C-alpha cells in the first residue's frame, strides 16, 4: 500500500502571516504597475508635447519661408526654410529651399540640391523645371531644353494639366529667344491643341504664335475666338492684324471694323488706336487697288491702268533720283518700253492675259525700286505690300 504523506497543519497564526505576505506582494506589484503606467503616460505626454512643439515651430518657420518667397526675399526664405527642415523634414520644403537658393543667386548650391532631390524622384516635373531654368541662366541651352522636356513628361502634384501647359509655353518662349522659332511653333501648336477653352490662354498662345513668325496659325486661333459672343476686342484685333499680314485684306477689313466698333477699343492708348485705324484704312485701300479676279472686266481693267500709272511714275522718280538706278533698272525700263504710253481700260478689258503681265510688271517695279530707292509711300507702298504677299492668289 502506498504511503500517504501528511502535510503539516498550519496554525492560525501561520495562516495569518501567509495571508499578510500575499497581500503585501499584491500591493507591491500593483504599486509597481501603477508607477510604471504613470511613467509611461508621462513619457507619452512629454513626447507628444515635444513633437507638437516641433511641429508648431516647423510650421512657423515654413510660413515665414513661404512669405519671404512670395515677397521676393529669397535670402530670408533660405534661412527660414532651413530652420523649418530642422524641425520637419519634408520633400516639398526641400524643393522650396532649393528654389530659394536659386532665386537668391546661389545657383551652384541650388543645382546640387535639386540634383540630389532628383536622384530620389527622377520623374519630378517641378525639379526638372527648376533645373531647366538654372541651366538657362548659365547658358547651357541643350541642357535647359532637355530639362524642360523632362518636366513636360514628369509627375506633377494634382495640377499636371495646367503646369505642363505653363512649362510648354515657357519652353516656347525660351526657344524663340534662342533663335529657334520653328521648334517654338511646334510646341505652340501642341499647346493650342491641348489648351482648355479659355479665351485668355488662347489669346496668349496666338500672340506667341505671331512672335514665332506663324501668323497663319495665330489667325486660326484668333478667328475662332472672334466667333464667340461677345467677341473680345483682342481677338478681333488679332484676327485683323494677322489677316492683314497674310494678305487676306477682306478679312482684315471686316475684323478691324468690328474691333474699332467695340466699346473696349476706346480704352486703349491713342497710339494703338491710331495703328489699327491706319491698318483698317490700308486694308480698304488695298482692296480698292487690287484687280480681283471676281470683279467685272471693266472695273478690273481700270484698276490695272491705275496701278500701271503709279508704278510707271515710281520708276521714273527712282531713275532720276538714284545715282546707280539707270544701270540697275535697265531691264525694267526695257519692259516698260513695251507698254503703251496711253493705256485705256476699254482696250485692256478685252485682253485678260495682258492684265496679268502688266500687274506682274507693276509688282516687279515696286519691289526693285524699293530695293534701290527705299521704301515707297502712299499707294506705291500698298502696291508693294500686294507684291510681297503675292496678293493675286491670296485675296478672299
C-alpha positions in Angstrom: 0.0 0.0 0.0 1.2 3.5 -0.8 2.4 5.6 2.0 0.4 8.8 2.4 2.3 11.9 3.3 0.6 14.0 5.8 1.0 17.8 5.3 1.6 19.7 8.4 -1.3 21.7 9.6 -0.7 25.4 9.8 -1.6 27.2 12.9 -3.9 30.1 12.9 -1.0 32.5 13.4 0.9 31.0 10.5 -2.2 31.3 8.2 -2.5 35.0 9.1 1.2 35.6 8.4 0.9 33.9 5.0 -2.2 35.9 4.1 -0.4 39.1 5.0 2.6 38.2 2.9 0.4 37.5 -0.2 -1.5 40.8 0.4 1.8 42.7 0.7 3.1 41.1 -2.6 -0.1 42.1 -4.4 0.1 45.6 -3.1 3.8 45.9 -4.0 3.1 44.5 -7.5 0.1 46.8 -8.0 2.1 49.8 -6.9 4.9 49.0 -9.2 2.5 48.6 -12.1 0.8 51.9 -11.2 4.2 53.7 -11.1 5.2 52.1 -14.5 1.9 53.1 -16.1 2.2 56.6 -14.7 5.7 56.9 -16.1 4.6 55.6 -19.5 1.7 58.1 -19.6 4.0 60.9 -18.5 6.6 59.9 -21.1 3.9 59.8 -23.8 2.6 63.2 -22.8 6.0 64.7 -22.8 6.9 63.2 -26.1 3.7 64.3 -27.7 4.2 67.8 -26.3 7.7 67.8 -27.7 6.6 66.5 -31.1 3.8 69.0 -31.2 6.1 71.8 -30.2 8.5 70.8 -33.0 5.6 70.7 -35.5 4.5 74.2 -34.4 8.0 75.6 -34.7 8.4 73.9 -38.1 5.1 75.2 -39.4 6.0 78.7 -38.1 9.4 78.7 -39.9 7.8 77.3 -43.0 5.2 80.0 -43.1 8.0 82.6 -42.8 9.8 81.0 -45.6 6.7 80.9 -47.8 6.0 84.6 -47.0 9.6 85.6 -47.8 9.5 83.7 -51.2 6.1 85.4 -52.0 7.6 88.8 -51.1 10.6 88.3 -53.3 13.1 87.9 -50.4 14.7 84.6 -51.2 17.8 85.1 -48.9 15.4 85.3 -45.9 13.5 82.4 -47.3 16.6 80.2 -47.3 17.2 80.7 -43.6 13.6 80.2 -42.6 13.3 77.1 -44.7 16.5 75.6 -43.4 15.1 76.1 -39.9 11.8 74.5 -40.9 13.6 71.4 -42.2 15.4 71.1 -38.9 12.0 70.6 -37.2 10.0 68.9 -40.0 11.9 67.1 -42.7 9.7 67.3 -45.8 10.4 66.8 -49.6 8.3 69.8 -50.6 10.1 72.0 -48.1 13.4 70.8 -49.6 12.2 71.8 -53.0 11.2 75.2 -51.7 14.6 75.6 -50.1 16.4 74.7 -53.4 14.1 77.2 -55.2 15.0 79.9 -52.7 18.7 79.2 -53.2 18.2 79.6 -57.0 16.3 82.8 -56.6 18.9 84.3 -54.3 21.6 83.7 -56.9 23.2 80.7 -55.2 23.0 78.7 -58.4 25.7 76.1 -57.7 24.1 75.2 -54.3 20.7 75.1 -55.9 21.8 72.8 -58.7 23.5 70.5 -56.3 20.4 70.4 -54.1 18.0 69.8 -57.0 20.2 67.1 -58.4 20.2 65.4 -55.0 16.5 65.6 -54.9 16.2 64.3 -58.5 18.0 61.1 -57.5 15.2 60.3 -55.2 12.5 61.5 -57.6 13.8 61.2 -61.1 10.4 61.9 -62.6 9.5 65.0 -60.6 8.3 67.7 -63.0 8.9 70.7 -60.7 12.6 69.7 -60.1 13.2 69.3 -63.8 11.6 72.7 -64.4 13.8 74.4 -61.8 16.9 72.7 -63.3 15.9 73.9 -66.7 15.7 77.5 -65.5 19.1 77.2 -63.8 20.6 75.8 -67.0 19.1 78.6 -69.0 20.6 81.2 -66.6 24.0 79.6 -67.1 23.6 79.5 -70.9 23.5 75.7 -71.1 21.0 75.7 -73.9 20.7 72.0 -74.7 20.6 71.0 -71.0 17.9 73.6 -70.4 15.8 72.2 -73.3 16.3 68.6 -72.1 15.1 69.5 -68.6 12.1 71.4 -70.0 11.1 68.3 -72.0 11.6 66.1 -68.9 9.4 68.5 -67.0 6.7 68.1 -69.6 6.8 64.3 -69.2 7.2 64.5 -65.4 4.9 64.0 -62.5 3.1 66.9 -61.0 1.1 67.0 -57.8 -2.6 67.4 -58.8 -2.2 70.2 -61.3 -0.4 68.5 -64.1 -2.5 69.9 -67.0 -2.0 73.5 -66.0 1.6 73.1 -65.1 2.5 71.2 -68.3 0.8 73.9 -70.4 2.8 76.6 -68.5 6.0 74.7 -69.0 5.3 74.3 -72.7 4.7 78.0 -73.1 7.9 78.8 -71.1 9.9 76.4 -73.4 8.4 78.0 -76.5 9.5 81.4 -75.2 12.9 80.1 -74.5 13.3 78.5 -78.0 12.2 81.8 -79.6 14.7 83.8 -77.5 17.5 81.4 -78.7 16.7 81.7 -82.4 14.6 78.6 -82.9 11.1 79.8 -83.9 10.5 76.6 -85.8 10.7 74.4 -82.7 8.8 77.0 -80.8 6.0 76.8 -83.4 5.8 73.0 -82.9 5.4 73.5 -79.1 2.8 76.2 -79.5 0.7 74.0 -81.9 0.7 71.3 -79.2 -0.2 73.8 -76.5 -3.1 75.2 -78.6 -4.4 71.7 -79.2 -4.2 70.8 -75.5 -5.4 74.1 -74.1 -8.8 74.3 -72.4 -11.4 76.5 -73.9 -10.1 79.6 -72.1 -10.0 82.8 -74.1 -7.2 84.2 -72.0 -4.9 81.2 -72.6 -5.9 81.0 -76.3 -5.1 84.7 -76.8 -1.7 84.2 -75.1 -0.9 81.3 -77.4 -2.0 83.2 -80.5 0.2 86.1 -79.5 3.2 83.8 -79.1 2.5 82.3 -82.5 2.8 85.7 -84.0 6.1 86.2 -82.2 7.2 82.8 -83.5 6.6 84.0 -87.1 3.5 81.9 -87.6 0.7 84.3 -88.5 -1.3 81.6 -90.2 -1.7 79.5 -87.0 -2.3 82.7 -85.0 -5.0 83.7 -87.4 -6.7 80.4 -87.0 -6.9 80.8 -83.2 -7.9 84.5 -83.4 -10.6 83.6 -86.0 -12.1 81.0 -83.7 -12.1 83.4 -80.7 -13.7 86.1 -82.8 -16.7 83.9 -83.5 -17.6 83.8 -79.8 -20.3 86.1 -78.5 -19.4 88.6 -77.2 -16.1 88.6 -79.0 -13.2 90.1 -77.2 -11.6 93.1 -78.8 -8.1 91.5 -78.5 -9.4 88.6 -80.6 -10.8 90.9 -83.3 -7.7 92.9 -83.4 -5.5 89.8 -83.6 -7.6 88.4 -86.4 -7.5 91.6 -88.3 -3.7 92.0 -87.7 -2.8 88.5 -88.8 -5.2 88.5 -91.7 -3.5 91.7 -92.9 -0.1 90.1 -92.5 -1.3 87.2 -94.6 -2.6 89.4 -97.4 -6.3 88.5 -96.5 -7.4 92.1 -96.7 -11.1 91.5 -97.0 -11.0 89.5 -93.7 -8.7 92.1 -92.2 -11.1 94.9 -93.0 -14.0 93.0 -91.5 -12.3 92.2 -88.3 -10.7 95.6 -87.8 -14.0 97.3 -88.5 -15.6 95.2 -85.7 -12.7 95.8 -83.4 -12.9 99.6 -83.8 -16.6 99.5 -83.0 -16.1 97.7 -79.7 -16.5 99.8 -76.6 -13.2 98.4 -75.2 -11.3 99.8 -78.1 -11.7 103.3 -76.7 -9.8 102.2 -73.6 -6.6 101.5 -75.4 -3.8 104.0 -75.9 -4.0 106.6 -78.7 -1.0 105.0 -80.5 -2.7 101.6 -80.5 -6.0 103.0 -81.8 -4.3 105.0 -84.5 -2.3 102.0 -85.6 -5.4 99.9 -86.0 -7.3 102.7 -87.7 -4.4 103.0 -90.2 -4.4 99.3 -90.8 -8.1 99.3 -91.5 -7.8 102.2 -93.9 -4.9 100.5 -95.7 -6.9 97.3 -96.0 -9.8 99.2 -97.5 -7.4 101.0 -100.0 -5.7 97.7 -100.9 -9.0 96.2 -101.7 -9.8 99.2 -103.9 -6.4 98.9 -105.7 -6.3 95.2 -106.3 -7.8 94.0 -109.6 -9.5 91.0 -108.0 -10.5 88.2 -110.5 -14.1 88.3 -109.4 -14.5 91.9 -110.4 -16.2 92.9 -113.7 -13.8 93.2 -116.6 -14.1 97.0 -116.9 -13.6 97.6 -113.2 -10.6 95.2 -113.1 -9.1 97.0 -116.2 -9.5 100.4 -114.5 -7.6 99.2 -111.5 -4.8 97.8 -113.7 -4.5 101.1 -115.6 -4.3 103.0 -112.3 -1.6 100.6 -110.9 0.4 100.9 -114.2 0.3 104.7 -113.9 1.5 104.6 -110.3 4.3 102.1 -111.0 5.5 104.0 -114.1 5.7 107.2 -112.1 7.6 105.4 -109.3 10.1 104.0 -111.7 10.7 107.4 -113.4 11.2 109.1 -110.0 13.6 106.4 -108.8 15.6 106.6 -112.0 16.0 110.3 -111.7 17.0 110.4 -108.0 19.2 107.3 -107.6 22.8 107.6 -108.9 23.0 103.9 -109.8 19.4 103.4 -110.8 19.7 103.6 -114.6 22.0 100.6 -114.7 20.2 98.5 -112.1 16.8 99.3 -113.6 17.7 98.7 -117.2 15.7 95.6 -117.6 12.6 97.2 -116.0 12.9 100.2 -118.4 13.1 97.8 -121.3 10.0 96.1 -120.2 8.2 99.4 -119.7 9.0 100.5 -123.2 6.7 97.7 -124.4 3.8 99.2 -122.6 1.7 101.8 -124.5 2.1 105.3 -123.1 -1.7 105.8 -123.3 -3.2 102.6 -122.0 -7.0 102.6 -121.8 -9.3 100.5 -119.7 -11.6 99.7 -122.6 -8.7 98.2 -124.6 -7.3 96.3 -121.6 -10.7 94.8 -120.6 -10.6 92.8 -123.8 -7.2 91.2 -123.1 -7.0 89.3 -119.7 -3.5 88.0 -120.5 -2.2 91.5 -120.8 -3.8 92.4 -117.4 -1.8 89.7 -115.7 1.5 90.6 -117.4 1.0 94.3 -116.6 0.3 93.6 -112.9 3.4 91.4 -112.7 5.4 94.3 -114.2 3.8 96.6 -111.6 4.8 94.3 -108.7 8.3 93.8 -110.1 8.7 97.6 -110.4 7.6 98.3 -106.8 9.9 95.6 -105.4 13.0 96.6 -107.3 12.6 100.4 -106.8 12.1 99.8 -103.1 15.4 97.9 -103.0 17.2 100.8 -104.8 15.4 103.9 -103.7 14.0 103.0 -100.4 10.5 102.3 -99.1 7.7 104.0 -101.0 4.8 105.8 -99.6 1.1 106.1 -100.3 -0.4 103.8 -102.9 3.0 102.7 -104.0 3.6 101.3 -100.5 0.3 99.4 -100.8 1.2 98.0 -104.2 4.5 96.9 -102.7 2.5 95.2 -100.0 0.4 93.4 -102.6 3.6 92.3 -104.4 5.2 91.0 -101.2 2.1 89.0 -100.2 1.5 87.7 -103.7 -2.0 89.0 -103.5 -3.1 87.7 -106.8 -3.7 84.2 -105.4 -4.4 85.1 -101.7 -7.3 87.6 -101.8 -10.6 86.4 -100.3 
